[in-house]
Every structure is written in C-alpha cells, then in structure tokens.
Amino acid sequence: MKTLKYLSVLFVSLLTFSCSSDDETTPVNTDELNGLVQIQEFSNDTHTVELYSKSGTLKQGYNALSLRIKDKDSNDFVTDASLSWNPVMYMANMQHSCPKSEIVKTTGKQTLYNGYIVFQMASHGSEYWELIVNYSINGNNYTVSETIQVHPSDKQRVATFTGTDDTRYVLALIEPDTPTVSQNDMVAGLFKMENMMTFSTVNNYTIKIDPRMPSMGNHGSPNNIDLTQKADGFYHGKLSLTMTGYWKINLQLLNQQNEVLKGEEVTAENESSSLYLEIEF
Ligand SMILES: [Cu+2]
C-alpha cells in the first residue's frame, strides 16, 4: 500500500515535470497579472499590446498602468521590448496630451512593463482620447494605437490651473488611494505644461495642505505635513483624516522662492482655497 502511494506520487511528479518542461519556452503568465485587470487590447499585424490597471478602467486623474506585448505568431509574451507612449485628446477645436511617465520593465516580472498617465480631462461626447504605444523589439520599431475611454471622477483627483507666474500646471492626487481614519501618506504629482503636447515634472516646490470637512463647520485636522518633493519626483507629506466622510483638501502651491503661485489660506472669512483636491470615504 505504501509502495503504491510512493509510486503514484512519483507518477504525478513525473507528469508535472514533463508538463513544465514542455512549457519551458512559454512564460508562466498567471502570477504575472496578480491584482491586475485588463483594460483593453491594442493590435497591429504582428502583436497584441495588453493594457492593465488595478481597477480595469481608466479614470480622470492619475492612473498606474501595466502593459505586455504578445507576439501573434508564437503567442509568446515579449520580455525584452522598449516602449514609449503618447496619449492625445482630440477636442472640438484643439488637440493636447497630458503628463505621463516613461515605461519601464516591472521589477520581479518577466513580461510586464509599467508607467503612469495623468488624464486631466475625461472623455466627453465626441471629444476623445487616443493612446499611441510605440515599441521596439530587437531593433525593429512597431506602433499600435486605439481610442481609450477615460471615465470622469466624481471627486476632484486632478487640478489644472494657471499660476501667478502665468504657467499652466497639472496637480494630481496619487495617494491615499484607499484613505483610512489615520495620518495617511499623501503623494501628489506636479507637472508644468510646456506646450499642448509636452508636460514636465516641477522640481522643489512646496504644496501646503489644509484638509477640511465643509459639512461639519469646516473643521480641520491636526498633524498634517505639507508636501515636498522626494527622490521619485513626486510630492510627499502626511494627510490626517480624523473621520470618514467628505474632505476638501485645500492647497497652496509655493515656488522655490516660497511665493504662492495658486491657492489661498483657509480662514474664518475664507472657507476654501481656489486650489483643492477631494476625498470621500
Ligand atoms: Cu481635453
């Protein structure tokens, strides 16, 4: 009986072994996609480019995105591509892009690449976004592009404004993604519009924060820490939320000389800043 058991274990492991050696050329893709939901596929004659996020949708504001490229002939995923992208919004009387990162290979993954895009506007009627993905594999260049659907967010996750320096800025909330009643890590991206198609990271500014609950006498919270830029290029601080509900995060943007470029202090006479982000949880 014991021998039979050993034999069956041996048989099963032999089977498993032979299966996995057959699959050697095809990467195991199930773990690769842990926690990711496909948004859509982009296709050309040679490849399918798959676009993923945690939610499976694109929304107005900051979006962390993952991609992978499948070879249509072999059905294998490409592990050594270099990629770039360009989101373009086609509006009634103009075209523009938005802040975006480089695309890098995801650490610890074989087939995944990742980056972020900050959509400052949602798709709206006949005004739509197109995402162009350019990539090269072994020195050959390819491109795919499709219309993408950018959903409006009901709370303000991104602010687009002109500073007193006549510069156009985009400020996007990155964290907290899932706020709790605590001192949350707050992260924001700050970008400058160089022209309609080019956006760059703004360095060494300060973003002052003053979270308030307008529905409850506009009370604030203790122990907030203003946002300053860290090595990742983003602005980091602490956002104290003392209860669940709707919070307006009043902001002031200060340049390297500590001059206020946008936003006002909240006082007894002034209940909110013209620059703000919103959280409800
Ligand atoms: Cu637009």
Boltz pocket constraint, residues with backbone or C-beta under 6 A from the ligand:
constraints:
  - pocket:
      binder: B
      contacts: [[A, 89], [A, 91], [A, 96], [A, 121]]
      max_distance: 6.0
